[in-house]
Amino acid sequence: MFRSRRRKIERLDFILAGAQKSGTTALHYFLSKHPDITIGDQQEMHFFDNDAAFVSHVDYEQLHKHYPLLAPSTIAGDCTPSYMYYEPAAERI
């Protein structure tokens, strides 16, 4: 009857970065169970700490392809703990 409009991801709504053994895997698991949150098809995307992706023109489709079409109320995020330690990642985010 009513069909919700799905949208392609344009940007991430949140990033989870953290120390090893600090619970990021558990947080990833619990967030992935929420119906209005998607965190992609991989636990750690490693997009913003991938130097090769930022040599020239950045192709964000390489990140966005890991996310399904989203309902209007759904938010999208990435859970890659190493972003916390890799200084260029903060600038890229």
N, C-alpha and C positions, 0 to 999 in steps of 0.2 A: 504494500500500500504506500507507505512513505519510505522513500529511499534516501538515506543520508548521503551527502556529497562527500566523496573521498578526495583527498588532496595529496599531491606529491610533496615530500619533504623539501623545504627550501633552506632551512638552517636548523641546527640543533637548539633545543630549548634549555638543555642543561648538560654539563660535563661532570662526571665523577672521577676525581683523581685522588689518590691516597697512597699511603705507605703500604708496603707489602705486609701481609698478615694483620691488616687493620680492619678486616670485615668487608672489603669491597666486593668479594665474591658473594657473600651473603646478601649484601645490599642489592647487588645486581639481580640475584635470584628473586628477592621479594618485590623489587620494582617491576621485574618482568611479568609477574603474576597480576599486576594491577591492570584493569581493563582500559584505562585511559593513558597508559604509558607504554611506549615502545623503546627498546634499546638496541634495536637492530638484530641481525642474524648471527652476530659473533659477540662473545663476551667482551673482548678487547679489540677495538677497531685499529688502533695504532695508525690513525690517519695523520694527526697533527704532529707526531714525532717521526714521520717518514720523510727524511730529507729529500728523497727522490721526487716526491709529489710536489715539492715547493721549489724546484730548480728554475722552472719557467712559469708559464701560465698554470695556475692551480685549477685542476679539474675536479670540482666538488662532486660531480656525478660519481666519481670513484668512491666517495663516502655515502652519498645518498642512495646508491643502488642497493645498499644493505638494509634499507628500511622499506616496509610495505607502504601501500597507499594508506593514508591516515584519515580517520574520521575527524571532523572539525574540532572535537574536544580533546583529541589525543595529543600528547606532547612526546617529543623524541629526545633521546639523550645517548651519550656515549660513556662507557665505563672503562677507562684505560688508566690504571693507577700510575703508570710511568710518566704521564703528563706532568705530574707533580715535580719530578726531578729533572725533566728535560726543558731547559730554559726557553729554547725557541718555540716549544709547544704553546707556552702562554701567549707569546706574541701572535702566533698563528690563529689561536682560538679567538 
